[in-house]
């Protein structure tokens, strides 16, 4: 009887532990990824200015700030 109870608890405990581990791992990695994106955005103000120059336009500071704000808003 004890063997059956032990086997049943292990049989249910392992999959439950795996699911909980997956949920915790996903949550932590998502937080870390968002933190990295916030600290190191995929594009800088200098790159935005360079893109405008390549298109033959001179960006205003307001345009650059708007684009950066959009990137920050989208990474939340």
N, C-alpha and C positions, 0 to 999 in steps of 0.2 A: 504494500500500500504506500509506503514511504517513497519507494522508487518511482511509482506512478506520479505522485504529487511533485517530486523533484523533476522528473522528466517533463511534466506538463508546465511547470513554472519556468524551466529553462527554455522550453519550446516556444513559449509566449514572450519570455523576457528578452531573448536575443533580437527578434524582429522589432519589438517595441523600442529597445535601446538603439537599434540602427536608425529607425525613423526619427527618434528624438535627436540623435547625433547629426543626421542630415539637416534637420530643421535648424539646429544651433549653428552648424557649419555654414549653411546658406546665409543665415542672418548676419553672422560675424563677417563673412567675406563681402557681403553687400555693403555693410557699413564701412569696411576698410576701403573698398573700391570707390565709394562716394567721397570719402575723406580725401583720397588721393586725387580724384578729379577736381575737388574744390581747391586743394593746395597747388596742384599742377594742371591748370586747364589745358585742353588739347590745342588751344590757339592763344596767342598773346596779342597785345595791342599792336606791337611792331609788325606782326604777321598780317593783321587786318589792314594796317596802313600800307603795307607792301602790296596787298591784293588790290586795293584801290588804285595805287600808283600804276600797277600793271594794266588796269582797265583804263588808264589815262585820266583818272579823277584824283582830286585832292580832297581827302576826307576831313570833315570838321571834327573837332574833339567830341561834339555831341553824338555824331554818328558812331564813332569808335566806342564811346561809352555805352550807347544803346546796344550795339552788337555784343559787347562783353556782358552786359546785363542780361541779354537774352540767353547767352551761353550759361550763365550762372543760374538763371531761372530754370532752364531745361535740365540741369544736372541735379536739381533737388529731388 
